[in-house]
Amino acid sequence: GQLLTFQPETGSISLNLNVTKNLFQALGGKLIVKQRPQQGEVMTVFLPLADLAKTPLPGIG
């Protein structure tokens, strides 16, 4: 299947689900997908919070 799909009528870009899961994993998080019969899918995203003490603020430093 395609890794990336562009829909010109809406201007949206869609990523393949495996690519999306790998992206979240690379960011230190995870994506959980649960299928609900006849209702679609529920996607839950977990991403780590940035350590604010180590994150430089824009325009400072």
Protein Blocks (a to p, Z undefined) as FASTA:
>chain_A
ZZbdcdfknopacddfklmmmmmmmnopacdddddehibpadddddddddfklmccehiZ
Z
